[in-house]
Amino acid sequence: MYNIDSLLGKVVTLKLKSGLELITKLIGFDKKSGAMTLENPRLIVVAEGEVATMPFTFTGNPDLVFINASECLGIFESAEASSEDYLKQLSGDSTK
């Protein structure tokens, strides 16, 4: 399907079958089950004409999320600017 192993440890963008788009760090992949381990996923949204992120959940702290690769239409290494913005959000520093 995809060369997911080459994306391990990188910030990736997932386009899900549901139409949702996520940015996250891919930290694990089980080839046998197709399960991917995602660290601190964020939803991608368009707000006031700008691309922004939203929490994956509003009432929980989803440090790790598991999703099957078969739920994805595409898995891509995130663009450099998007990756940097995502990592700044995680560190809590939006001025870097």
N, C-alpha and C positions, 0 to 999 in steps of 0.2 A: 504494500500500500504506500507507505512513506518510509524514508530512511530516518526513522524517529531516533535511533541511537545517536546519530550525528548531531541531534539537537539537545541532548542531555546536558544539563547545567547552563543552558542558555535561556534568555528571555524569548518566549515564543508567543505567537498570535494563533489562536484556534478559532476557526469558523465552524460552529456546530450545526448539525442538521436542523435544529430549531430556529436557526437564523441568528442566534446570539453570537457575539464575538467576544473573546476573552483575551487578555494579556496576562501572562503568568510566567513563572520560572518552572521549566520542566526538570524535575529532579529524579524521576524514575520511570522505567517502562518495563513491563513484564511481557515478553514476546509470546509466551504461551497463552495468557489470558487476554492480552491486549490492553491491560489496565495501565493507565498513565498516572503518575503522581505529580500533582501540581502544587506549587508553593505560592501562597498568597495571591490567588487569582483575583482579577478585577474585570468587571464588565466594561466594554467599550460602548459609549453612547455618543450621540450628537446632541449638544445642548447649545442653543443660541448660535447655531452655525459653526460651532467648534467641536472638535473631537475631544472627549473627556472620558474619565473613568469613574465608575461607581463601585462601591463595595459589592462583593459577590453575595453576601448576605447582610442584612441590616441588624439582625438580633443575635448574631454569633460571631465568633472569631475564627474564620476558616484558614488556619495556617496551612493545613494540608487538605487537598481535595483529590478524590480519585475519580477518573472518568475513563470509559472505554474508548479506545481509538476509533472504533466503528461508529461512534456518535459524531465524528468530525468529518466535515466536507474537506477541510484543509488544515494543515499544520505548517506554519511558516516561522522562520526566524524573524523576530520583530525588527522593524526599521530602527536604525541607530538612535534617532531622536526620540522615538516612542519608548525604546528600551531605557534610555537615560532618564526620561521623565518618570517612568514606572519605578525605577530603582530609587529615584529621589523621593517619590511618594512613600515608599517603604521605609526609608531612613527618617522620614518626617522633616526633611529639609527641602523646601521648594525654592531655595535661593542658590543652590549649587549650579 
